[in-house]
Amino acid sequence: MQRHWNKKYYYALVIGLIVTIIALFSAIYFTRQNAVNQTSDTYKDFNDLKHHTTQNKDWKISTKHVKNDNILITAIHGGGIEPGSTEIARRIANIGKYDFYSFQGLLPADNQRLHITSTNYDEPQLMNMLAATKETISVHGFNGEDPFIYIGGKDKYMAKAIRTELRKAGFTIKSSPKGIEAMSEDNFVNQNGTDSGVQLELTTKQRQLFFKDLKLDKTTRNNSDNYTHTFYKFAKAVHKGIEKAK
């Protein structure tokens, strides 16, 4: 009997070890993948991008200003760069009547080359909007086959409120690993009136769940009839978290 229990304990230990190793390697992979994205940008800053591309052909900027508001929702890797980030950021802004900013890739393919990492993104319109706001919520996307969200940024109080509401709504939240935790003062999300903000990183799978048939193509994203219940539930939860932390 003792030998039987020892055997069961051994197998349980081995299985637990395997699960831990898989989880560890997954975290390392995602961190490295996003670190690669940050260090392999084609353009070093917005001025560099602007001088080698054409506005309203290769990319465009969408903004919305709301009077007497201190909250800005952004998606600087929108359009075809990190598909779904513009749409969900706009929805959050519309619900809360917040300021909105999005840079959107319009290329027929390879929009990733328009990616400028958050610590180098210095587009003038965004800089002006940041100077007039006290809170910034930055929506991003990253590679991932499981649906979950990383929450980072220097505003821990706001991050906690958003995390709480997203979990209540049934979403899986994880703490941001090193490399995408958005704690740098050079990250635009922390360059507002309070020098702090919140960064939301959504996996590919999480963003796919926002649209019918899990499609992230431009045609699907441009038609609000394709937005799913999950899309609206996510935006509502983020809005609720923002309002509770205000």
C-alpha positions as a printed NumPy array, in Angstrom:
array([[  0.   ,   0.   ,   0.   ],
       [  2.826,   2.378,   0.932],
       [  4.561,   1.631,  -2.352],
       [  1.304,   2.349,  -4.219],
       [  0.951,   5.77 ,  -2.597],
       [  4.617,   6.552,  -3.203],
       [  4.091,   5.781,  -6.869],
       [  1.039,   8.057,  -7.079],
       [  2.939,  10.816,  -5.307],
       [  5.849,  10.395,  -7.72 ],
       [  3.617,  10.666, -10.797],
       [  1.817,  13.701,  -9.354],
       [  5.176,  15.35 ,  -8.716],
       [  6.382,  14.639, -12.257],
       [  3.164,  15.98 , -13.802],
       [  3.356,  19.106, -11.649],
       [  6.966,  19.641, -12.7  ],
       [  6.093,  19.25 , -16.39 ],
       [  3.227,  21.762, -16.111],
       [  5.519,  24.252, -14.343],
       [  8.211,  23.89 , -17.019],
       [  5.669,  24.398, -19.824],
       [  4.273,  27.513, -18.117],
       [  7.787,  28.885, -17.608],
       [  8.814,  28.346, -21.215],
       [  5.547,  29.907, -22.432],
       [  6.207,  33.035, -20.373],
       [  9.781,  33.225, -21.69 ],
       [  8.581,  32.757, -25.283],
       [  5.973,  35.518, -25.125],
       [  8.377,  37.914, -23.42 ],
       [ 11.087,  37.206, -25.985],
       [  8.633,  37.48 , -28.865],
       [  7.544,  40.933, -27.765],
       [ 11.124,  41.969, -27.027],
       [ 11.975,  41.011, -30.613],
       [  9.111,  43.177, -31.855],
       [ 10.426,  46.121, -29.834],
       [ 14.036,  45.831, -30.997],
       [ 13.358,  45.053, -34.657],
       [ 11.32 ,  48.143, -35.542],
       [ 11.947,  49.419, -39.058],
       [ 11.756,  53.043, -37.931],
       [ 13.452,  54.467, -34.839],
       [ 10.759,  57.074, -34.123],
       [  7.741,  58.765, -35.692],
       [  9.762,  61.322, -37.65 ],
       [ 11.729,  58.51 , -39.276],
       [  8.512,  56.69 , -40.196],
       [  6.886,  59.843, -41.563],
       [  9.8  ,  60.555, -43.899],
       [  9.647,  57.083, -45.452],
       [  5.903,  56.524, -45.718],
       [  2.752,  58.323, -46.865],
       [  0.013,  59.455, -44.5  ],
       [ -3.547,  58.339, -45.367],
       [ -2.116,  55.792, -47.79 ],
       [  0.234,  53.699, -45.658],
       [ -1.206,  54.812, -42.32 ],
       [ -3.608,  57.238, -40.699],
       [ -4.264,  58.788, -37.315],
       [ -7.718,  58.975, -35.738],
       [ -8.448,  61.211, -32.751],
       [-11.404,  62.362, -30.703],
       [-11.292,  65.205, -28.209],
       [-13.775,  65.501, -25.368],
       [-14.001,  68.739, -23.409],
       [-13.158,  68.718, -19.708],
       [-12.021,  65.113, -19.693],
       [ -8.803,  63.794, -18.155],
       [ -8.722,  60.291, -19.622],
       [ -7.133,  59.265, -22.916],
       [ -7.592,  55.842, -24.558],
       [ -4.954,  54.937, -27.141],
       [ -4.071,  52.265, -29.695],
       [ -0.775,  53.256, -31.315],
       [ -0.423,  49.9  , -33.098],
       [ -3.888,  49.859, -34.598],
       [ -5.259,  48.994, -38.009],
       [ -3.344,  46.078, -39.489],
       [ -0.412,  46.288, -37.062],
       [ -2.105,  44.73 , -34.032],
       [ -5.619,  44.098, -35.421],
       [ -8.51 ,  44.712, -33.07 ],
       [ -6.699,  47.174, -30.817],
       [ -8.145,  50.267, -32.521],
       [-11.684,  48.923, -32.461],
       [-11.719,  47.978, -28.779],
       [ -9.933,  51.194, -27.744],
       [-12.492,  53.265, -29.653],
       [-15.351,  51.394, -28.022],
       [-13.951,  52.038, -24.534],
       [-13.541,  55.726, -25.377],
       [-17.068,  55.978, -26.763],
       [-18.652,  54.375, -23.699],
       [-16.85 ,  56.665, -21.265],
       [-16.793,  59.724, -23.514],
       [-13.011,  59.771, -23.162],
       [-10.389,  61.235, -25.48 ],
       [ -9.241,  58.787, -28.149],
       [ -6.101,  58.374, -30.255],
       [ -5.104,  55.653, -32.687],
       [ -2.34 ,  55.197, -35.234],
       [ -3.546,  52.681, -37.834],
       [ -1.559,  50.708, -40.38 ],
       [ -3.225,  50.668, -43.811],
       [ -0.771,  48.581, -45.821],
       [ -2.213,  45.628, -47.787],
       [  0.354,  43.415, -46.021],
       [  3.308,  43.564, -43.61 ],
       [  1.863,  46.316, -41.429],
       [  4.276,  45.221, -38.697],
       [  6.932,  47.382, -40.325],
       [  4.934,  50.429, -39.175],
       [  5.336,  49.35 , -35.547],
       [  7.143,  51.825, -33.286],
       [  7.651,  50.631, -29.748],
       [  5.927,  52.627, -27.004],
       [  9.167,  54.039, -25.593],
       [ 10.03 ,  55.575, -28.987],
       [  6.561,  56.638, -30.122],
       [  6.627,  60.445, -30.204],
       [  3.984,  61.49 , -32.745],
       [  3.189,  65.218, -32.109],
       [ -0.613,  64.921, -31.873],
       [ -0.317,  62.249, -29.21 ],
       [  2.274,  64.264, -27.294],
       [ -0.123,  67.237, -27.213],
       [ -3.006,  65.069, -26.031],
       [ -0.855,  63.53 , -23.304],
       [  0.075,  66.987, -22.035],
       [ -3.621,  67.726, -21.508],
       [ -4.632,  64.486, -19.789],
       [ -4.091,  62.936, -16.364],
       [ -4.738,  59.277, -17.212],
       [ -3.803,  57.131, -20.202],
       [ -5.035,  53.637, -21.044],
       [ -2.959,  52.084, -23.831],
       [ -4.339,  49.075, -25.74 ],
       [ -1.92 ,  46.723, -27.522],
       [ -1.833,  43.263, -29.041],
       [  0.766,  40.498, -28.909],
       [  1.129,  36.937, -30.147],
       [ -0.682,  34.263, -28.176],
       [ -2.878,  31.242, -28.91 ],
       [ -4.685,  31.414, -25.552],
       [ -7.079,  34.263, -24.669],
       [ -5.722,  36.429, -21.869],
       [ -4.6  ,  39.957, -21.052],
       [ -1.414,  41.328, -19.523],
       [ -1.93 ,  44.482, -17.463],
       [  1.018,  46.812, -16.808],
       [  1.808,  50.475, -16.314],
       [  2.797,  52.721, -13.412],
       [ -0.746,  53.516, -12.269],
       [ -1.193,  50.523,  -9.978],
       [ -4.483,  51.771,  -8.546],
       [ -6.133,  52.095, -11.957],
       [ -4.582,  48.823, -13.143],
       [ -5.994,  46.991, -10.127],
       [ -9.491,  48.406, -10.706],
       [ -9.466,  47.375, -14.376],
       [ -8.044,  43.947, -13.52 ],
       [-10.797,  43.386, -10.96 ],
       [-13.611,  44.272, -13.369],
       [-12.163,  42.2  , -16.216],
       [-11.894,  39.166, -13.964],
       [-15.461,  39.685, -12.777],
       [-16.496,  39.655, -16.444],
       [-14.761,  36.302, -16.957],
       [-11.508,  37.373, -18.617],
       [ -8.132,  35.844, -17.774],
       [ -5.616,  38.396, -16.511],
       [ -1.892,  37.933, -15.978],
       [  0.787,  40.251, -14.618],
       [  2.985,  41.631, -17.372],
       [  6.356,  39.874, -17.681],
       [  9.597,  41.801, -17.937],
       [  9.817,  43.668, -21.227],
       [  6.156,  44.633, -21.56 ],
       [  5.355,  45.782, -18.028],
       [  5.202,  49.453, -19.179],
       [  7.089,  50.82 , -16.181],
       [  9.56 ,  52.966, -18.12 ],
       [  9.172,  56.736, -17.914],
       [ 10.001,  56.729, -21.635],
       [  6.806,  54.803, -22.379],
       [  4.298,  57.376, -23.586],
       [  1.586,  55.835, -21.384],
       [  3.465,  57.293, -18.387],
       [  3.969,  60.758, -19.894],
       [  0.72 ,  62.448, -18.886],
       [ -0.071,  64.865, -16.044],
       [  0.387,  62.189, -13.372],
       [  3.368,  60.435, -15.005],
       [  1.507,  57.129, -14.89 ],
       [ -0.916,  55.051, -16.924],
       [ -2.147,  51.535, -17.691],
       [ -1.093,  49.272, -20.562],
       [ -3.331,  46.421, -21.729],
       [ -1.72 ,  43.702, -23.865],
       [ -4.255,  41.385, -25.526],
       [ -3.263,  38.083, -27.105],
       [ -4.133,  37.313, -30.717],
       [ -6.72 ,  34.791, -29.541],
       [ -8.292,  37.312, -27.178],
       [ -8.672,  39.813, -30.009],
       [-10.03 ,  37.159, -32.36 ],
       [-12.815,  36.486, -29.868],
       [-13.968,  40.086, -30.351],
       [-15.07 ,  39.343, -33.929],
       [-17.344,  36.842, -35.652],
       [-15.655,  33.731, -37.027],
       [-12.479,  34.792, -35.165],
       [-11.465,  36.94 , -38.138],
       [ -9.151,  39.943, -37.774],
       [ -9.105,  41.091, -41.398],
       [ -9.883,  44.715, -42.263],
       [-13.298,  43.987, -43.811],
       [-14.465,  42.194, -40.679],
       [-13.099,  44.835, -38.322],
       [-14.638,  47.724, -40.251],
       [-18.182,  46.375, -39.835],
       [-19.575,  46.708, -36.302],
       [-22.099,  43.969, -37.115],
       [-19.156,  41.595, -36.714],
       [-18.433,  42.63 , -33.126],
       [-19.209,  39.868, -30.638],
       [-20.693,  39.909, -27.16 ],
       [-17.154,  39.371, -25.853],
       [-16.062,  42.607, -27.557],
       [-18.73 ,  44.667, -25.807],
       [-18.258,  42.843, -22.501],
       [-14.541,  43.617, -22.504],
       [-15.023,  47.313, -23.269],
       [-17.72 ,  47.613, -20.611],
       [-15.501,  45.994, -17.975],
       [-12.548,  48.282, -18.73 ],
       [-14.837,  51.321, -18.608],
       [-16.244,  50.178, -15.285],
       [-12.741,  49.786, -13.868],
       [-11.746,  53.264, -15.04 ],
       [-14.805,  54.857, -13.469],
       [-14.26 ,  53.081, -10.157],
       [-10.652,  54.299, -10.005],
       [-11.361,  57.905, -10.976]])
